[in-house]
Amino acid sequence: MAHNPHAPQPGPEGTPDPAGSTQMFRAFVDEGEPQRRQQPAATSSGPKVGVIAAVIAVVVVLGAVAWLALG
């Protein structure tokens, strides 16, 4: 039978538990969630200003093109 490097190998005693790392990562992610939820509420007005500016710019450009085409 060929050697399969992906097959589970018997490891030496005292190896760290991979599930322990996952539990620590999940605890880290859960710890940071309340801070992330507060940030979008504070910055939600930023994109609105950009959208309004973009709409005004498009209206001005279309008005200039129409004025040049009809004038």
mmCIF file of the C-alpha atoms, coordinates in Angstrom:
data_MODEL
# 
_entry.id   MODEL 
# 
loop_
_atom_site.group_PDB 
_atom_site.id 
_atom_site.type_symbol 
_atom_site.label_atom_id 
_atom_site.label_alt_id 
_atom_site.label_comp_id 
_atom_site.label_asym_id 
_atom_site.label_entity_id 
_atom_site.label_seq_id 
_atom_site.pdbx_PDB_ins_code 
_atom_site.Cartn_x 
_atom_site.Cartn_y 
_atom_site.Cartn_z 
_atom_site.occupancy 
_atom_site.B_iso_or_equiv 
_atom_site.pdbx_formal_charge 
_atom_site.auth_seq_id 
_atom_site.auth_comp_id 
_atom_site.auth_asym_id 
_atom_site.auth_atom_id 
_atom_site.pdbx_PDB_model_num 
ATOM 1  C CA . MET A 1 1  ? 0.000   0.000  0.000   1.00 0.00 ? 1  MET A CA 1 
ATOM 2  C CA . ALA A 1 2  ? 1.328   3.470  -0.904  1.00 0.00 ? 2  ALA A CA 1 
ATOM 3  C CA . HIS A 1 3  ? 2.269   6.049  1.700   1.00 0.00 ? 3  HIS A CA 1 
ATOM 4  C CA . ASN A 1 4  ? -0.493  8.645  2.176   1.00 0.00 ? 4  ASN A CA 1 
ATOM 5  C CA . PRO A 1 5  ? 0.833   11.840 3.816   1.00 0.00 ? 5  PRO A CA 1 
ATOM 6  C CA . HIS A 1 6  ? -2.719  13.093 4.429   1.00 0.00 ? 6  HIS A CA 1 
ATOM 7  C CA . ALA A 1 7  ? -3.787  10.046 6.417   1.00 0.00 ? 7  ALA A CA 1 
ATOM 8  C CA . PRO A 1 8  ? -3.965  10.445 10.176  1.00 0.00 ? 8  PRO A CA 1 
ATOM 9  C CA . GLN A 1 9  ? -0.611  9.547  11.679  1.00 0.00 ? 9  GLN A CA 1 
ATOM 10 C CA . PRO A 1 10 ? -0.038  8.496  15.249  1.00 0.00 ? 10 PRO A CA 1 
ATOM 11 C CA . GLY A 1 11 ? 1.630   11.510 16.803  1.00 0.00 ? 11 GLY A CA 1 
ATOM 12 C CA . PRO A 1 12 ? 3.908   11.774 19.797  1.00 0.00 ? 12 PRO A CA 1 
ATOM 13 C CA . GLU A 1 13 ? 2.365   12.185 23.216  1.00 0.00 ? 13 GLU A CA 1 
ATOM 14 C CA . GLY A 1 14 ? 1.738   15.715 24.388  1.00 0.00 ? 14 GLY A CA 1 
ATOM 15 C CA . THR A 1 15 ? 0.735   17.235 21.040  1.00 0.00 ? 15 THR A CA 1 
ATOM 16 C CA . PRO A 1 16 ? -1.656  20.188 21.338  1.00 0.00 ? 16 PRO A CA 1 
ATOM 17 C CA . ASP A 1 17 ? -5.326  19.562 20.757  1.00 0.00 ? 17 ASP A CA 1 
ATOM 18 C CA . PRO A 1 18 ? -6.456  21.191 17.473  1.00 0.00 ? 18 PRO A CA 1 
ATOM 19 C CA . ALA A 1 19 ? -9.932  21.731 18.938  1.00 0.00 ? 19 ALA A CA 1 
ATOM 20 C CA . GLY A 1 20 ? -8.378  23.875 21.667  1.00 0.00 ? 20 GLY A CA 1 
ATOM 21 C CA . SER A 1 21 ? -7.084  26.316 19.075  1.00 0.00 ? 21 SER A CA 1 
ATOM 22 C CA . THR A 1 22 ? -10.531 26.498 17.489  1.00 0.00 ? 22 THR A CA 1 
ATOM 23 C CA . GLN A 1 23 ? -12.158 27.203 20.838  1.00 0.00 ? 23 GLN A CA 1 
ATOM 24 C CA . MET A 1 24 ? -9.664  29.964 21.559  1.00 0.00 ? 24 MET A CA 1 
ATOM 25 C CA . PHE A 1 25 ? -10.256 31.495 18.119  1.00 0.00 ? 25 PHE A CA 1 
ATOM 26 C CA . ARG A 1 26 ? -14.017 31.464 18.567  1.00 0.00 ? 26 ARG A CA 1 
ATOM 27 C CA . ALA A 1 27 ? -13.662 33.109 21.972  1.00 0.00 ? 27 ALA A CA 1 
ATOM 28 C CA . PHE A 1 28 ? -11.469 35.777 20.380  1.00 0.00 ? 28 PHE A CA 1 
ATOM 29 C CA . VAL A 1 29 ? -13.997 36.414 17.598  1.00 0.00 ? 29 VAL A CA 1 
ATOM 30 C CA . ASP A 1 30 ? -16.924 36.549 20.023  1.00 0.00 ? 30 ASP A CA 1 
ATOM 31 C CA . GLU A 1 31 ? -15.008 38.965 22.242  1.00 0.00 ? 31 GLU A CA 1 
ATOM 32 C CA . GLY A 1 32 ? -14.575 41.485 19.409  1.00 0.00 ? 32 GLY A CA 1 
ATOM 33 C CA . GLU A 1 33 ? -18.156 41.466 18.111  1.00 0.00 ? 33 GLU A CA 1 
ATOM 34 C CA . PRO A 1 34 ? -19.698 44.251 20.253  1.00 0.00 ? 34 PRO A CA 1 
ATOM 35 C CA . GLN A 1 35 ? -17.085 46.722 19.014  1.00 0.00 ? 35 GLN A CA 1 
ATOM 36 C CA . ARG A 1 36 ? -17.794 45.892 15.373  1.00 0.00 ? 36 ARG A CA 1 
ATOM 37 C CA . ARG A 1 37 ? -21.528 46.352 15.804  1.00 0.00 ? 37 ARG A CA 1 
ATOM 38 C CA . GLN A 1 38 ? -21.100 49.886 17.137  1.00 0.00 ? 38 GLN A CA 1 
ATOM 39 C CA . GLN A 1 39 ? -18.833 51.129 14.333  1.00 0.00 ? 39 GLN A CA 1 
ATOM 40 C CA . PRO A 1 40 ? -21.274 50.880 11.378  1.00 0.00 ? 40 PRO A CA 1 
ATOM 41 C CA . ALA A 1 41 ? -23.838 52.993 13.234  1.00 0.00 ? 41 ALA A CA 1 
ATOM 42 C CA . ALA A 1 42 ? -21.284 55.759 13.745  1.00 0.00 ? 42 ALA A CA 1 
ATOM 43 C CA . THR A 1 43 ? -20.022 55.731 10.127  1.00 0.00 ? 43 THR A CA 1 
ATOM 44 C CA . SER A 1 44 ? -23.364 55.200 8.371   1.00 0.00 ? 44 SER A CA 1 
ATOM 45 C CA . SER A 1 45 ? -23.620 58.898 7.421   1.00 0.00 ? 45 SER A CA 1 
ATOM 46 C CA . GLY A 1 46 ? -20.302 58.788 5.520   1.00 0.00 ? 46 GLY A CA 1 
ATOM 47 C CA . PRO A 1 47 ? -21.450 56.770 2.485   1.00 0.00 ? 47 PRO A CA 1 
ATOM 48 C CA . LYS A 1 48 ? -24.634 58.850 2.197   1.00 0.00 ? 48 LYS A CA 1 
ATOM 49 C CA . VAL A 1 49 ? -22.585 62.012 1.697   1.00 0.00 ? 49 VAL A CA 1 
ATOM 50 C CA . GLY A 1 50 ? -20.538 60.292 -1.020  1.00 0.00 ? 50 GLY A CA 1 
ATOM 51 C CA . VAL A 1 51 ? -23.644 59.063 -2.826  1.00 0.00 ? 51 VAL A CA 1 
ATOM 52 C CA . ILE A 1 52 ? -25.230 62.517 -2.750  1.00 0.00 ? 52 ILE A CA 1 
ATOM 53 C CA . ALA A 1 53 ? -22.031 64.095 -4.105  1.00 0.00 ? 53 ALA A CA 1 
ATOM 54 C CA . ALA A 1 54 ? -21.842 61.484 -6.875  1.00 0.00 ? 54 ALA A CA 1 
ATOM 55 C CA . VAL A 1 55 ? -25.472 62.078 -7.892  1.00 0.00 ? 55 VAL A CA 1 
ATOM 56 C CA . ILE A 1 56 ? -24.901 65.846 -8.029  1.00 0.00 ? 56 ILE A CA 1 
ATOM 57 C CA . ALA A 1 57 ? -21.762 65.332 -10.134 1.00 0.00 ? 57 ALA A CA 1 
ATOM 58 C CA . VAL A 1 58 ? -23.617 63.074 -12.577 1.00 0.00 ? 58 VAL A CA 1 
ATOM 59 C CA . VAL A 1 59 ? -26.465 65.607 -12.921 1.00 0.00 ? 59 VAL A CA 1 
ATOM 60 C CA . VAL A 1 60 ? -23.956 68.408 -13.608 1.00 0.00 ? 60 VAL A CA 1 
ATOM 61 C CA . VAL A 1 61 ? -22.090 66.350 -16.223 1.00 0.00 ? 61 VAL A CA 1 
ATOM 62 C CA . LEU A 1 62 ? -25.310 65.296 -17.949 1.00 0.00 ? 62 LEU A CA 1 
ATOM 63 C CA . GLY A 1 63 ? -26.518 68.900 -17.937 1.00 0.00 ? 63 GLY A CA 1 
ATOM 64 C CA . ALA A 1 64 ? -23.240 70.056 -19.493 1.00 0.00 ? 64 ALA A CA 1 
ATOM 65 C CA . VAL A 1 65 ? -23.425 67.347 -22.179 1.00 0.00 ? 65 VAL A CA 1 
ATOM 66 C CA . ALA A 1 66 ? -27.036 68.245 -22.981 1.00 0.00 ? 66 ALA A CA 1 
ATOM 67 C CA . TRP A 1 67 ? -26.176 71.964 -23.137 1.00 0.00 ? 67 TRP A CA 1 
ATOM 68 C CA . LEU A 1 68 ? -23.293 71.281 -25.551 1.00 0.00 ? 68 LEU A CA 1 
ATOM 69 C CA . ALA A 1 69 ? -25.381 68.914 -27.690 1.00 0.00 ? 69 ALA A CA 1 
ATOM 70 C CA . LEU A 1 70 ? -28.379 71.237 -27.954 1.00 0.00 ? 70 LEU A CA 1 
ATOM 71 C CA . GLY A 1 71 ? -26.529 74.539 -27.969 1.00 0.00 ? 71 GLY A CA 1 
# 
